[in-house]
Amino acid sequence: MIPNVLAERYASPAISSIWSAEGRIVLEREFWIAVMKAQKDLGLDIPQEAIDAYEAVKDQVNLEAIMERERITRHDVKARIEEFCDLAGHQHIHKGMTSRDLTENVEQLQVYRSLLVIRDKTIATLAQMKARSAQWRDLVITGRTHNVAAQPTTFGKRIAMNGEELLGALGMLNHLIDTYPVRGLKGAVGTQMDQLSLFDGDADKALQLEAKVCSHLGIPEVYTNVGQVYPRSLDMRTVSILADIASGPSSLCRTLRLMAGHETASEGFAKGQTGSSAMPHKMNSRSCERVNGFHVILKGHVTMAGGLAGDQWNEGDVSCSVVRRLMLPDAFFALDGLFETFLTVLGQMDAYPAVIEAENNHYLPFLMTTTIMMEAVKAGVGREAAHKVIKEHAVATVNDLRTGEIRENDLLNRLAGDDRIPLSYEQLYALLEEGRENTGTARSQVDHFGAEVGKLESAYPDAAKYTPGAIL
């Protein structure tokens, strides 16, 4: 068989087992059995020995035999019905059901269980980001906008920034989990006509049957008005939230790649790891690159989901089937692989204070120009006039550093020697020294992030302790 690279190379067993061919067939058989039991409880003539027979063989999955049947029937659900009935020696499953009564509910169960796994890994990731942001809470770095030096911040704040983004995505995930609606047993066009026929027109029994089956699934809500298929906008909502969850980790990994290029931080480098087959010195940020790649995959799946949303014909059609068979499992495989990789990065990453300090020293006079401008304003200079003078000297200093005319940043000397800025060198130097540790509210922001994640750690202690498996 041609392998699914995402499932076999990157995803963990927790997710891949939910979406495996064998795992899905067992879920379908459990669903059929749940329907039979509920129908029997509500008065249908289904022998207990038949239910017992189906129970006894539900785990006997022969994919080749099912595929042989499908080649004849040209219908996947019909092939699986025949296989299960032949194994059990009875014909009591699928009564009053259409194919979508089976496939929609089972697929939604796979999605729902996968969402629970993703929530646990999101919480584990936030716990690790909390720990790293606290570790480097006070490590002052050169903050960058447009990847250009801007103002001082801390490395802990940089991590907390992306962590809070992930925290917001977790809120969306929790809302989806709490309100996720299952299709239920609605029949061919959503009217429950065949279930009503089974119960001689007793609508109450038809509703009781659906309630019992939905209780088996363990999904919190049930659609009332739905056609043959549930609205594909729900799939778009789901996959969009998966891409949202990936965004914070992906941004931090992109930043780590940039920092690695400046040698201020790295994602870590395992013993025996090779960065390049040709250049022995290289320690590439390959895991961070992988995280960014997973995010691209997820955004591609959002596009696929968007193509299906709002494209249903009448009470339903199956033009979405081939898309969803790829999109749904692969979206979860990609995000699961992203978390396994990102958690590994969080466990191994490092920062290099000596290189960071050298970078800070190089840029600090530039980083303090907004503070100098405010002091000049307080001394009576117009804001725009101060901006013009400081810009003039800052640009000249940058150009001289780039051409090699000077080796050290002498911006303070230039400003002190300009009468348009009424500040002495001593005053400017004092501002510079004060600015070395002046990162605004960065530290308190890190503390706030840590407190919010701490609430999650208390609510989900087992999830917070999760550690990733080995990655390739």
Buried (B, 14 or more C-beta within 10 A) or exposed (E): EEEBEBBEEBBBEBBBEBBBEEBBBBBBBBBBBBBBBBBBEBEBEBEEEBBEBBBEBBEBBEEEBBEEBBEEBEEBBBBBBBBBBEBBEBEBBBBBBBBBBBBBBBBBBBBBBBBBBBBBBBBBBBBBBBBBBBEBBBBBBBBBEEEEBBBBBBBBBBBBBBBBBBBBBBEBBBEBBEEBBBBBBBBBBBEBBBBBEBBEEBEEBBBBBBBBBBEBBEBEEBBEEBBBBBBBBBBBBBBBBBBBBBBBBBBBBBBBBBBBEEBBBBBBBEEEEEEEEEEEEEBBBBBBBBBBBBBEBBBBBBEBBBBBBEEBEEBBEEEBEEBBEEBBBBBBBBBBBBBBBBBBBBEEBEBBBEBBBEBBEBBBBBBBBBBBBEBBBEEEBEEEBBBEBBEBBBEBBBEBBEEEEEEEBBBBBBBBEBEBBEBEEEBBBEBBEEBBEBBEEBBEBBBEBBEBBBEBBEEBEEBBEBEBEEBE
